[in-house]
Amino acid sequence: MKINLIVAGAGEMICGACMHDALLAQGLINKGHEVEVFTLYTPVKVDFELPQKEKKIYFSGITAYLEQKYKVFRTLNPGILDNLLESPSFLRFMMSFSMDVEPEKLGALTVSVLKGAEGYQRREVLRLVSAMGKKGKPDLVVITNSMLISIAPMIKERLNVPVYCQLMGEEDFIENLPAPYSEEAKALMRKHASSVAKFLAPSPTYAAEMAYFLAVEKSKVVPIVSGINSAYYNPLTERTKEPFRIGWLSKIMYAKGFDLLVEAFILIRKKYNKKATLSVAGAILGSKKQEYFYKCKARLKEKGLLEDFKYIGPVNLKEKAEFLKNLSVFSVSSRFAESRGFAVLEAMASGIPVVLPDSGIYREFVNKGNAGILVKQNNAEALAEGLLKIMDNPSEADTFGKNARQTALKDYSQERMVEENVEFFEHEKLDGWRI
C-alpha cells in the first residue's frame, strides 16, 4: 500500500505520540509498504533514527503563529522566508528556547487551525495538500493526531482518498481551553469528523469515550493497539530492592499527578517509617510547570527528604533504559484517564512492576497481564499503600515485573501495532475504501 502519514512534532519534548508515529512509519516501511511522512509544526524528536529524513516542516508552528497574529503573513507568496520558517534546522534552533504551551494561551490559535481552509492558516493547508499529491496519489492518508483533523476535508476533496485519524488524548487539551474556545474547538472537530473514514484509538474503552466526544457512531472508532520496540529496553536479571527506588518518567505537571507521588513518598518515609528513594526523569515545559515543580521540591525539603530525591531531567533512549533498569517500582499517578501510557509500557518492557491509578489504559495494562497494582485515582494515601505492597512483598513484586515485561512484549509490541494497522487497512481496501 502507498500511505501518506501526517505527523506532528512536539518541540523539544520526546513524547509518546512522536515515538508511536515514528515506530509505526518504521514498521510499515519494513513490511514493504510505501510510506511518505509529512511532518507538521516542529521536527519530530525521538530516541532513534527517523525512518525518513525531514527535509521540510509543513504548517510550522512559527508560521501558524505569525499567520494568526499578522494579516500580511496569510497571503505571502512562497519564498525565502517560508524556506527559513519551514527548515528543520531553524526550527530545532528555535525549539531550544523555552516556550509556554498552556491551553489557556492557545485558544484562538487552536480554533483557527481547526477551521482548516477557512481559518487564518488556509495557506498552510493548501500547501500541504498540494505537496501530498506531487509523488502520486496515495491509497490512504493517516492523520496521527486529531488536532490536525481540519486537514481531512481538503485531502478528501483534492485527492479523493480515504482519510484515517488516530486519537491520542488530544481531547484533554481541547477541554482545558478557556471559554468560548473549548466548545468552538469541539464543534469544529465534530464537523470535520464527517471527512474521516474511521478513527483509530489505542484501547476499546478510549474508543467508546471518543465516539461520544466526537459525536460519531461507535463503529467509526476502531481500537488498534499502540506499541513499543522492546529491544530498546533491558530485561532485568534482578530487580533493585535495596535501596527501594520509586521511579517516575513523564512530563512533570499537575495533571500527571507528580505532587501525588511526592506526597505518597513522604507518607512512606514519615508515616510508615520505610526506607525509600524517589528518582524522577521527564521534561518541565513552561514557567507554570517550573513553579509547580519547585513547590513539590519545597515539600520534600520541608520534610527533610531532598537528599533521597533525584531529578535527572529529560532523558534519551540510552539514559532512559539505564534509569528504568535501576528502579524497584514505577508509577505515574495521572489525575486523568490516560489514553497512551507510553512511559508505563517502557517500564513494563524493562521488567519493572507498576503501581498506577485505576483508570484509562492503565487499568488495561495491569489487568491484561497482572503487571502490578491498581489504586484509587487522585489519592496519595492509596498510592503510598500500593507502593508499600510492592516493597513489603518482594517475591510477588518480582512476579509482577516478569508479567509486565511479557505483557509489553506480547500485547504492546511494535510488531503487534503494525500488524493490526495493516490488517485493518487491508480490510478497508477489500471493503472498497469508503471515502
Backbone torsions as a table, in degrees:
resi	resn	phi	psi	omega
1	MET	NA	149.2	174.5
2	LYS	-101.6	116.5	-171.7
3	ILE	-122.1	129.6	169.7
4	ASN	-98.6	124.2	-177.6
5	LEU	-111.7	119.0	178.7
6	ILE	-102.2	114.9	-176.3
7	VAL	-118.7	161.5	-179.9
8	ALA	-124.8	130.3	174.5
9	GLY	-75.8	160.9	-178.5
10	ALA	-123.8	36.7	178.0
11	GLY	69.8	-140.3	-177.0
12	GLU	-75.7	-10.9	-173.3
13	MET	-83.6	137.0	168.3
14	ILE	-87.6	106.5	-174.6
15	CYS	-110.6	159.7	-179.1
16	GLY	-60.5	-38.1	-179.7
17	ALA	-64.0	-40.8	178.6
18	CYS	-64.3	-42.8	178.1
19	MET	-61.7	-43.8	178.8
20	HIS	-57.5	-48.6	-176.4
21	ASP	-63.4	-43.5	-179.1
22	ALA	-66.4	-40.4	178.7
23	LEU	-67.6	-36.4	177.5
24	LEU	-64.8	-47.4	178.9
25	ALA	-60.3	-46.1	179.8
26	GLN	-59.3	-45.7	-178.4
27	GLY	-66.7	-40.2	178.6
28	LEU	-65.1	-41.1	177.8
29	ILE	-63.6	-43.1	179.2
30	ASN	-62.8	-25.9	178.9
31	LYS	-84.8	0.0	176.1
32	GLY	95.1	8.4	178.9
33	HIS	-86.2	149.7	-180.0
34	GLU	-89.7	108.2	-174.6
35	VAL	-116.8	128.3	172.8
36	GLU	-116.6	124.4	-176.4
37	VAL	-100.8	129.8	174.9
38	PHE	-114.1	115.7	-177.3
39	THR	-95.8	134.1	-179.5
40	LEU	-116.0	158.7	174.3
41	TYR	73.8	-72.2	179.9
42	THR	-142.4	163.8	172.9
43	PRO	-57.3	147.7	177.2
44	VAL	-79.4	131.1	178.6
45	LYS	-112.1	115.5	178.6
46	VAL	-132.8	175.2	-175.1
47	ASP	-82.3	-8.4	-173.3
48	PHE	-136.0	174.1	-178.1
49	GLU	-69.1	131.2	179.2
50	LEU	-66.0	146.6	-179.4
51	PRO	-65.4	-22.7	176.3
52	GLN	-137.6	140.2	177.9
53	LYS	-71.3	134.7	178.5
54	GLU	-81.4	111.5	179.7
55	LYS	-93.7	-24.5	-175.9
56	LYS	-153.5	142.2	175.7
57	ILE	-106.0	115.7	178.3
58	TYR	-82.6	153.0	173.8
59	PHE	54.3	41.9	-173.3
60	SER	-56.9	145.5	-177.7
61	GLY	-56.5	-38.0	-179.7
62	ILE	-69.1	-43.1	178.9
63	THR	-61.9	-44.7	-179.9
64	ALA	-59.7	-40.3	179.3
65	TYR	-66.1	-45.4	-179.5
66	LEU	-63.8	-38.9	178.2
67	GLU	-67.8	-30.4	177.8
68	GLN	-70.0	-39.4	-172.7
69	LYS	-88.6	-33.8	-170.3
70	TYR	-129.7	122.2	-175.4
71	LYS	-58.7	-35.5	-175.1
72	VAL	-59.5	-32.2	-177.4
73	PHE	-74.4	-14.9	-176.9
74	ARG	-78.2	-16.5	-175.2
75	THR	-123.3	8.7	-179.8
76	LEU	-62.4	140.7	171.0
77	ASN	-77.5	146.4	178.6
78	PRO	-54.3	135.0	-178.3
79	GLY	-166.5	-155.6	-175.3
80	ILE	-60.0	-42.3	-178.2
81	LEU	-61.6	-43.1	177.9
82	ASP	-62.3	-42.0	179.6
83	ASN	-59.2	-37.3	178.6
84	LEU	-70.1	-50.3	-175.2
85	LEU	-67.6	-17.8	179.7
86	GLU	-105.4	5.3	-179.6
87	SER	-77.3	124.6	177.9
88	PRO	-55.9	-39.9	-178.3
89	SER	-66.5	-40.8	178.1
90	PHE	-65.3	-43.3	-178.7
91	LEU	-67.4	-34.2	175.8
92	ARG	-64.4	-38.7	176.9
93	PHE	-61.7	-45.9	-179.9
94	MET	-66.0	-32.1	179.2
95	MET	-66.6	-20.0	-179.2
96	SER	-70.3	-14.2	176.3
97	PHE	-92.9	135.2	-178.8
98	SER	-65.5	133.1	179.1
99	MET	-132.7	137.3	176.0
100	ASP	-76.1	134.6	176.5
101	VAL	-125.9	38.8	179.5
102	GLU	-69.9	136.5	-179.3
103	PRO	-54.3	-37.4	-176.2
104	GLU	-64.8	-16.8	179.9
105	LYS	-96.2	-6.2	-170.8
106	LEU	-120.4	16.6	-176.0
107	GLY	-59.4	-53.7	-176.6
108	ALA	-64.1	-41.6	179.6
109	LEU	-65.0	-43.4	179.7
110	THR	-59.9	-45.6	179.9
111	VAL	-63.6	-41.9	179.7
112	SER	-63.3	-43.7	178.3
113	VAL	-62.5	-39.6	-179.7
114	LEU	-72.5	-12.4	173.2
115	LYS	-77.6	-14.1	176.0
116	GLY	62.5	-125.7	-176.9
117	ALA	-68.1	-9.5	177.7
118	GLU	-100.7	-0.2	-179.4
119	GLY	-98.8	-178.5	-179.5
120	TYR	-66.2	-17.3	-178.8
121	GLN	-97.8	22.1	-179.3
122	ARG	-51.6	-42.3	-178.4
123	ARG	-57.8	-38.9	-178.6
124	GLU	-69.1	-39.5	178.5
125	VAL	-61.7	-46.4	-178.8
126	LEU	-63.6	-41.2	-178.5
127	ARG	-67.7	-39.1	178.5
128	LEU	-64.2	-50.1	-177.3
129	VAL	-64.6	-36.4	176.6
130	SER	-62.9	-41.4	179.4
131	ALA	-66.1	-33.0	-177.5
132	MET	-66.8	-27.2	-178.8
133	GLY	-89.0	-6.3	-172.2
134	LYS	-70.6	-29.8	-178.2
135	LYS	-100.1	22.1	-179.5
136	GLY	99.7	154.2	-176.8
137	LYS	-71.5	126.8	178.0
138	PRO	-77.8	165.3	173.2
139	ASP	-75.4	-33.8	-179.1
140	LEU	-157.7	162.1	176.5
141	VAL	-123.5	133.7	175.9
142	VAL	-114.3	119.2	172.7
143	ILE	-94.1	121.4	-170.7
144	THR	-91.1	12.3	-176.1
145	ASN	-157.7	124.5	-175.0
146	SER	-68.6	-12.8	174.0
147	MET	-69.3	-13.2	179.0
148	LEU	-100.5	10.3	-173.5
149	ILE	-61.0	-22.0	-177.9
150	SER	-66.2	-14.5	178.3
151	ILE	-79.2	-22.5	-173.5
152	ALA	-56.9	-46.1	-178.4
153	PRO	-59.4	-40.3	-179.1
154	MET	-69.7	-38.5	176.8
155	ILE	-61.8	-46.4	-179.6
156	LYS	-61.1	-41.7	-178.2
157	GLU	-70.0	-45.8	-173.4
158	ARG	-83.5	-39.2	-174.3
159	LEU	-100.4	-20.7	180.0
160	ASN	54.8	49.5	176.9
161	VAL	-129.4	158.2	178.6
162	PRO	-70.0	141.9	178.9
163	VAL	-115.3	127.8	177.0
164	TYR	-113.9	145.5	-175.5
165	CYS	-130.0	123.9	176.6
166	GLN	-81.7	150.2	179.5
167	LEU	-116.4	121.9	-172.1
168	MET	-131.4	30.0	176.0
169	GLY	93.1	12.8	-176.5
170	GLU	-68.0	-18.9	-177.7
171	GLU	-63.5	-26.3	177.3
172	ASP	-64.9	-40.9	176.6
173	PHE	-62.9	-45.3	-179.1
174	ILE	-60.7	-44.5	-176.8
175	GLU	-70.8	-18.2	178.2
176	ASN	-93.9	0.5	173.1
177	LEU	-68.4	147.2	178.5
178	PRO	-71.4	159.8	174.2
179	ALA	-68.5	145.2	0.4
180	PRO	-91.0	6.4	-170.9
181	TYR	-64.3	-35.1	-177.7
182	SER	-60.4	-49.5	-179.6
183	GLU	-68.4	-36.8	177.8
184	GLU	-63.2	-44.7	-179.6
185	ALA	-63.3	-44.1	179.5
186	LYS	-61.8	-42.2	179.4
187	ALA	-62.6	-38.7	179.3
188	LEU	-68.1	-40.2	177.7
189	MET	-62.3	-41.2	178.7
190	ARG	-65.7	-37.9	178.5
191	LYS	-63.0	-46.9	-177.2
192	HIS	-73.9	-15.8	-179.3
193	ALA	-59.6	-25.6	179.7
194	SER	-68.3	-18.1	179.1
195	SER	-91.3	-0.7	-179.4
196	VAL	-102.1	129.9	-179.4
197	ALA	-66.8	-50.2	177.6
198	LYS	-150.5	153.0	172.3
199	PHE	-104.1	147.2	-178.3
200	LEU	-118.7	123.5	-176.4
201	ALA	-120.8	150.2	-174.7
202	PRO	-72.2	-13.4	-179.0
203	SER	-152.9	156.7	179.0
204	PRO	-60.7	-40.6	-179.6
205	THR	-62.7	-46.2	-179.3
206	TYR	-67.3	-33.8	177.8
207	ALA	-60.1	-44.0	179.5
208	ALA	-65.6	-41.0	179.4
209	GLU	-62.6	-41.9	-176.7
210	MET	-75.9	-25.9	173.4
211	ALA	-62.2	-40.2	177.5
212	TYR	-68.3	-44.9	-178.2
213	PHE	-61.2	-41.3	-177.4
214	LEU	-88.6	-4.5	-179.4
215	ALA	57.5	47.8	176.7
216	VAL	-122.6	165.3	176.5
217	GLU	-62.1	144.8	-179.9
218	LYS	-58.0	-31.9	-178.7
219	SER	-68.4	-14.1	-179.1
220	LYS	-85.2	-8.9	179.0
221	VAL	-115.7	112.8	-171.6
222	VAL	-106.5	127.8	176.5
223	PRO	-75.3	124.2	174.9
224	ILE	-135.2	125.7	-171.8
225	VAL	-63.5	146.2	168.9
226	SER	-95.3	144.4	-175.5
227	GLY	-134.5	166.5	177.1
228	ILE	-125.2	162.6	174.1
229	ASN	-91.8	99.5	-173.8
230	SER	-66.2	-15.5	178.9
231	ALA	-63.7	-20.0	-178.8
232	TYR	-77.4	-12.5	-171.9
233	TYR	-117.6	138.0	-173.1
234	ASN	-81.6	123.2	172.8
235	PRO	-69.5	136.3	-176.9
236	LEU	-74.7	141.8	169.0
237	THR	-86.0	-37.8	175.5
238	GLU	-152.0	129.9	-177.8
239	ARG	-72.0	140.4	178.1
240	THR	-64.0	127.1	178.7
241	LYS	-119.9	-29.4	178.9
242	GLU	-131.3	117.1	-4.4
243	PRO	-72.8	156.3	176.3
244	PHE	-72.4	112.1	-171.4
245	ARG	-110.8	113.3	176.8
246	ILE	-86.9	131.8	-175.9
247	GLY	-120.8	147.3	175.7
248	TRP	-133.3	132.7	174.4
249	LEU	-138.6	102.0	-180.0
250	SER	-178.1	172.6	171.3
251	LYS	-59.8	142.8	180.0
252	ILE	-95.0	109.4	-176.1
253	MET	-162.3	161.0	-177.4
254	TYR	-60.6	-44.5	-177.4
255	ALA	-60.1	-31.7	178.6
256	LYS	-80.3	-9.2	174.5
257	GLY	76.6	29.7	179.9
258	PHE	-59.0	-39.5	179.4
259	ASP	-62.6	-30.9	178.1
260	LEU	-65.9	-39.9	177.7
261	LEU	-67.9	-38.1	176.2
262	VAL	-60.1	-46.2	-179.8
263	GLU	-66.0	-37.7	177.3
264	ALA	-64.2	-40.3	177.2
265	PHE	-62.3	-42.5	177.8
266	ILE	-61.4	-42.7	178.7
267	LEU	-61.9	-43.8	180.0
268	ILE	-59.6	-42.3	-177.3
269	ARG	-78.5	-43.7	-170.5
270	LYS	-96.5	-39.3	-179.6
271	LYS	-83.8	-42.4	-175.5
272	TYR	-100.1	-4.7	175.9
273	ASN	54.0	43.5	179.4
274	LYS	-104.5	148.0	176.6
275	LYS	-83.3	128.9	179.3
276	ALA	-164.2	159.0	173.9
277	THR	-126.7	161.4	179.9
278	LEU	-123.1	117.5	179.9
279	SER	-112.4	129.8	-171.7
280	VAL	-130.3	134.8	173.4
281	ALA	-134.9	146.0	178.8
282	GLY	146.6	162.6	-176.3
283	ALA	-82.6	150.1	171.7
284	ILE	-119.0	107.1	-170.9
285	LEU	-107.0	111.1	175.1
286	GLY	97.2	158.8	-174.6
287	SER	-66.1	-37.0	-179.6
288	LYS	-64.5	-39.1	-179.4
289	LYS	-74.8	-30.1	172.8
290	GLN	-62.1	-46.2	179.5
291	GLU	-61.2	-41.3	178.0
292	TYR	-61.7	-44.5	179.2
293	PHE	-62.0	-43.0	179.9
294	TYR	-63.0	-35.5	177.5
295	LYS	-66.1	-38.7	177.4
296	CYS	-65.8	-41.7	176.8
297	LYS	-63.8	-37.4	179.1
298	ALA	-62.0	-36.6	177.2
299	ARG	-63.4	-41.7	178.6
300	LEU	-66.3	-39.8	178.1
301	LYS	-64.0	-42.5	179.4
302	GLU	-58.2	-34.5	-178.7
303	LYS	-93.6	3.9	178.2
304	GLY	71.6	31.5	-174.4
305	LEU	-115.9	9.5	-177.3
306	LEU	-62.0	-32.8	-178.4
307	GLU	-66.3	-22.6	-179.8
308	ASP	-101.6	15.4	178.0
309	PHE	-118.3	134.3	179.4
310	LYS	-134.3	124.4	175.4
311	TYR	-114.9	123.8	-176.1
312	ILE	-110.9	1.7	177.0
313	GLY	79.9	-166.3	176.5
314	PRO	-65.1	150.2	-177.5
315	VAL	-129.8	147.6	172.9
316	ASN	-86.7	-177.9	-173.2
317	LEU	-60.4	-46.3	-179.4
318	LYS	-63.5	-44.9	179.2
319	GLU	-64.6	-37.2	-179.4
320	LYS	-64.4	-46.4	-179.9
321	ALA	-60.9	-40.6	178.3
322	GLU	-66.3	-42.2	179.4
323	PHE	-60.7	-48.1	-174.8
324	LEU	-67.4	-38.9	-174.6
325	LYS	-69.6	-13.7	179.9
326	ASN	-98.5	9.8	-179.3
327	LEU	-92.2	156.6	172.2
328	SER	-95.8	-33.1	-178.5
329	VAL	-154.7	156.3	-178.0
330	PHE	-128.2	141.2	177.5
331	SER	-151.2	139.0	165.3
332	VAL	-128.9	110.8	-166.9
333	SER	-93.2	56.0	-173.0
334	SER	-58.1	141.1	177.0
335	ARG	-83.5	-15.1	179.9
336	PHE	-114.6	165.7	179.5
337	ALA	-76.8	107.7	-178.1
338	GLU	-67.9	144.4	178.4
339	SER	-107.2	-16.5	-176.4
340	ARG	-117.9	-62.2	178.6
341	GLY	65.1	38.6	-176.1
342	PHE	-58.3	-44.1	-178.2
343	ALA	-64.3	-35.0	177.4
344	VAL	-64.0	-42.2	177.1
345	LEU	-61.4	-37.2	178.4
346	GLU	-64.1	-41.1	177.3
347	ALA	-65.6	-43.5	179.0
348	MET	-61.2	-42.0	179.0
349	ALA	-63.9	-23.0	178.1
350	SER	-86.4	-1.1	178.5
351	GLY	83.0	24.7	-178.3
352	ILE	-99.7	128.2	175.1
353	PRO	-66.2	150.1	-175.4
354	VAL	-120.0	147.6	171.6
355	VAL	-123.7	115.9	-168.5
356	LEU	-136.8	156.6	174.2
357	PRO	-63.0	143.7	-178.1
358	ASP	-81.8	73.1	-179.4
359	SER	-160.8	163.1	173.4
360	GLY	54.5	-147.6	-177.2
361	ILE	-73.0	-17.6	176.7
362	TYR	-59.5	-40.7	178.8
363	ARG	-60.2	-41.3	179.4
364	GLU	-65.2	-44.1	-179.9
365	PHE	-55.7	-48.5	-174.9
366	VAL	-73.3	-46.1	-174.9
367	ASN	-70.5	-31.0	-176.1
368	LYS	-62.7	-35.6	-176.4
369	GLY	-136.3	17.5	-178.3
370	ASN	52.9	56.8	-171.5
371	ALA	-95.0	1.8	-178.1
372	GLY	165.8	-148.0	-173.7
373	ILE	-125.9	135.5	173.8
374	LEU	-100.1	138.5	-178.5
375	VAL	-129.9	165.7	178.3
376	LYS	-59.9	134.3	-177.8
377	GLN	-71.6	147.8	174.4
378	ASN	60.0	39.4	-176.3
379	ASN	-143.0	105.3	-176.1
380	ALA	-65.5	-36.7	179.8
381	GLU	-63.4	-46.1	178.9
382	ALA	-63.5	-38.0	178.5
383	LEU	-64.4	-43.8	178.4
384	ALA	-60.4	-42.9	-179.7
385	GLU	-64.3	-39.0	177.5
386	GLY	-64.3	-42.8	178.3
387	LEU	-64.7	-37.8	178.9
388	LEU	-65.3	-34.1	177.5
389	LYS	-62.5	-37.4	175.7
390	ILE	-66.7	-43.8	-178.6
391	MET	-64.1	-43.1	-172.3
392	ASP	-85.2	-9.5	-179.3
393	ASN	-129.6	70.7	-173.3
394	PRO	-60.6	-35.4	-179.3
395	SER	-66.7	-45.4	178.0
396	GLU	-64.6	-38.3	178.8
397	ALA	-63.3	-39.1	177.0
398	ASP	-62.0	-39.2	177.3
399	THR	-64.5	-43.1	175.6
400	PHE	-55.5	-44.4	-178.4
401	GLY	-62.4	-43.6	178.4
402	LYS	-64.6	-42.3	177.9
403	ASN	-62.6	-39.7	-179.1
404	ALA	-60.2	-46.3	-179.8
405	ARG	-64.1	-44.0	-179.7
406	GLN	-63.1	-37.9	178.4
407	THR	-65.0	-44.2	179.5
408	ALA	-62.8	-42.7	-178.1
409	LEU	-69.7	-39.0	-173.8
410	LYS	-84.9	-45.2	-169.6
411	ASP	-104.1	-17.2	-174.5
412	TYR	-132.9	40.6	-179.9
413	SER	-89.6	161.0	173.9
414	GLN	-59.0	-40.8	-179.0
415	GLU	-61.6	-42.4	179.7
416	ARG	-64.9	-43.0	179.6
417	MET	-60.1	-48.8	-178.5
418	VAL	-64.8	-42.7	179.8
419	GLU	-58.2	-45.9	-178.8
420	GLU	-66.6	-38.7	177.5
421	ASN	-63.9	-47.0	-178.1
422	VAL	-63.3	-45.2	179.0
423	GLU	-59.4	-41.3	179.9
424	PHE	-64.7	-47.4	-178.0
425	PHE	-66.4	-36.4	178.0
426	GLU	-66.2	-37.0	176.3
427	HIS	-65.3	-40.9	177.6
428	GLU	-63.0	-37.8	179.0
429	LYS	-64.6	-45.1	178.3
430	LEU	-63.5	-28.6	-179.1
431	ASP	-81.8	-1.9	174.5
432	GLY	97.6	20.5	177.7
433	TRP	44.8	68.7	-179.1
434	ARG	-65.6	106.5	-176.1
435	ILE	-87.3	NA	NA
